[in-house]
């Protein structure tokens, strides 16, 4: 009898978590039935469902059981990975979250991390690809500037002190090439036209940039964990207007895996970048600590573990 499993897709940025699981299920002989946020397939032969993360649709109606909810990124550290009505299991990345998330939490790892771990030896290859794509002909370090909450509206509580000042500093960092890769929630996307920045306008193939760039300037996006997984330096932008912005929810810990720059004062940003490039191992122990806590299983086999568990429960 044909083995069918349903994959429910929401946002494209979740593909790097969903695709490895789907590919491995197919490799093991499963037929994939695709659902959407608006319409779940109700094929009676489907043995189970898997969806990713957030959206009002998650609790709108129960998917076919057994059902698995997997989280794509920053939710690990902000403890947003909580059970949702109608879903049977929540797949989390580490033992820490398995112990701290209520309900049927399965600490199995992070499929997206497998790609970075298993392709870490190709970092120079991806760097060369980035240089060719963006016409970078020198040997300067490549900085990936990837803000999440970079707002223009004065009404927004997430407004940096001076977005123009930030972009001006970043675009004029000496001895560096800067690539601007704004999150979809960043409504300052088009402002780069006023600055000398190379642009990656979306998150497609973002893994190439994380593998190929030398330093990341970011905030609370999961990119900071992905970059740290590769043991590369991160400079964090902190928004003091948002309580516990860089803190782990419910814990007296601050995300301190790199130099932290307040959005109210960018004067130290250039120095932080210089130090991070010159001394990339300064935060090695802190990066290791947070990667272990947030991502847990870093052996490149998370996808296999997840699919093993799906088959154990569904077959």
N, C-alpha and C positions, 0 to 999 in steps of 0.2 A: 504494500500500500504506500502511496506517495506521502512523504513527510512534508507538511506545510507549516511555515512559520510566518507570522505577520510582523513587518517592520513599519512602524508609524513614524512618518517624517514631518518635521515642523520647519525649523530654520536651517538654511544651508550651512551655517557655521557649525552645526552639530554633525555634519557628515563625517568629519575625521574621527568621531567616536563611533558612529553608527556603521560606517562602511566596513571597517575591519571585522566587525561582528557578522555583518551580512555576508561578506566574502568567505569567512570561515565556515559559516553555516552552509553556504552553497558548496564549498569544497567537500563537506562531509555528507553531501547528498540531500540537503533540504531544499525544497522549493519555496521561494520567498514570495509572499503575497504582500503587496505594498498598500498601506493605508495612508491617509493624510490627516492633518489636524481637523479638517472639516468632516471627514468621512472614513470611519473604520470599516474594513472589509469584515463581513460577518459569515464568511465561508465556514460551514460546520466542520470541515476537515482540518481547519487550522488548529495546531496544537498549542499555540501560545503567541504572545505579543511582546514587542519591545519598543519603547519610545524614549525620547530624550528630553529631560529637563523641564522647561517652564512653558507657560502659556495657559490661558484660561481653559483651553480644551482639555487639559490633563484630568481635571475632575469633572468634566462635563458628562461623561458617560463611561462606564467600565469597559475596557478593552477585553478581548478574549483572554481567558485565563488558561494557564498561569501567565501572568503578565510581569514584565520587568521594566523598571524605570532606571535609566542610567544617566549620570550627570557629566556634563562636558567640561566643566572648568572651575571657575572661581567659587562655585557653590561648595566645593570641598571645604575651603577654609572659612567661609562665612556661615557654615552650618545651615545652608538653605536646603541641603539634601535631606528632606524630611519625607515621611510617607505621604502619599496623596490618596484620597478616597478612590477606590476602584482599582488600584494597582496592588499587586500581591507582594512584590519584592522591590527593594531599592538597592541598586548596585552602587557601592561606593569604592573609593580607590585604596583605602588604607585600613589597617586594624583600628587606628585611632577613631575614625569615623564609624566603623562598624560598632564600636563600643559606645559611641556617643549619639548615634541616631536611633530614635525610637522606632519600633516596628521590626519588620523582617528585612534588616539591612545585611547585605552580603558584601563583605570586604574582599574583593577579588582583583582589584587593580584598575588600571586606566588604559583602555585600548589605544587612545591617541598617543600615550607615552611610548608604546611599543615602537611606533615609527621612528621617534627620535633616538631611542636607545639602539635600535637595530640599524640605523643609518648614520650614527655619530661619526663613523670612519669616513663618511663622504662629505664632511663639512667644507673642505677646500673645493670640492667639485661644485657644491651649491654656491659658494662664494664666487667662483668664476662665472657661474651662470648669472648671478645677480649683477656682477660687473658688466657683463656683456649686454644684459637686458637694459640696463640703465646708462650705458655709455660711460662707465667709470674706468678710466684708463690708468689711474695711478695706483699706488700701493697703500693708500691711506686706510685706516680702520673704517669699517662700515658700521654706522649707528642706525638702529631701528628705533624710530620715535613713534610709539604706538599708544596714544592716549585713548582712554575710554570716555571719561567725562570732561570734555573740553567744550564748554557752552558759551553761546553768545548772548543769551537772554538774561537781562538783568533780574528777571523774576526767578531764575533758577538758583536753588540752593547749592548747586554744583558748579557755579561759575568760578573759574580760577581768578585770582586777583587781577591778572592782566594777560589775557590770551595772546594779545599782539606782542607783548614783551617776551613771553615764552617762545613764540615762534621766531621772533627776531634773534634771540639768543641761540636757539637750536640751529637755525639756518646759518649762523655765523660761527659755529664751533670751528676753531682752527685745526688743521691737520686731520680732518675727518670728512667722510662722505656721509650725509644724512638722508635716510629714506623715511618718508612720512607715511605711516599706515594707520589711519584712524579707524577706530571701532565704528560699527554702524550706529551706535548711540551718540557718537560725537557729531554735534551739529556745526562744527567748525571746519568741515571737510574741504570746502571750496576756498578757504582763506589762504591755502598754500600758494595760490597763484601770485600772491604778493611777495613771496619769499623764494629764495634759491634752494628749493627742496626737491629732491626726486620723490616721486609719489607712487605708492602702491595703494590704489584706491579701494581695494576690497580685501577680504580675508581668503580668497581663493588661493590655493597653493601657499598658504602662509608658512607651512613647514619649511619651505625652501629658504625663506627669510630668517626663520629662527635658527636653522642649521647653518646658514651662510654668513650671518651678521656677527659682529664682534662684541657689541654692547647693546643693551636695550634700555630705553627710557620709557617707563610705563607707570601705571598706577595700580588699581586693584584687579586688573584683568588677569585671567588665568595665564596669559603670556608670561608673566613673571615667573611662574612655576615651571613652565615649559622651558624657558631660557635657563633657569637654575638647574633643571634636570640635565642640561648639557654642560653644567659647571661653567657658565659664562656670566660676566658681571651685569648687574642690573642697577640702575638708578631709579629710585621710586619718587613719584610726585604725590605728596600727601595733601589732602584737602581738609584742613582743620575745621571748616564750616560744617562738615558732616561728622557727627559723633562716631567714634570708633571706626573711622574710615579705613585705617590699616590694621585694625585689631581683629583678633579672632573672636567671634561672637560668644559671649559667655565665659571668656577666659581673659585673664589679665596678661595677655601676650600681644605684642605688636609685631607686625610683619617686618622684620629688620634684616632682610637678606641682602641689603645693599644700602648705599648712602640714601638718606631721605631728605628731600627738598620740599619745603612748604610752598604751596602755590601763592602764598602771600609775600614771598621773598625769594626770587629766582637768582639772587646774587651769587649763590654758592654752586649753581648748576655747572658752570664751566669747570670749576675746580674739581667737583665730584666726577665729572666725565674724564678729566685728565688723570685723576688718581685711579679710576677704575680701569682705564686702558693701560696705564703704566704698571699697576699692581693688581692684575685680575684675580689673584687668589686671596685678596684681603678678607673676603667674606666666605671663604670656602666652608668653614665649619657651620656657619649660619645657613648657608644654602643647603648643605647636607641635612641639617636638622629639619628645615621646612619641607624639603622634598620628601624626606622620610615620613613626616607627619601628614602632609597633604596628599602625597601620591603613593606612598607605601611600597607597593610591589614594583620595583624598578628592574626587573629581570628580562623585560622584553617579551614576556609570556602571558600578559594579562588577558589578551583576547582568547587565547586557548583556555585559560581558567574559566572565563565567563561562559564560553560556549560549552565547555564540559559541564558546568552547572546547569545551563539551560537544558542540555540533553538529559542530564540526570533527573531533572524535575519534570520535563515534558514528555519524555518517551515512556 
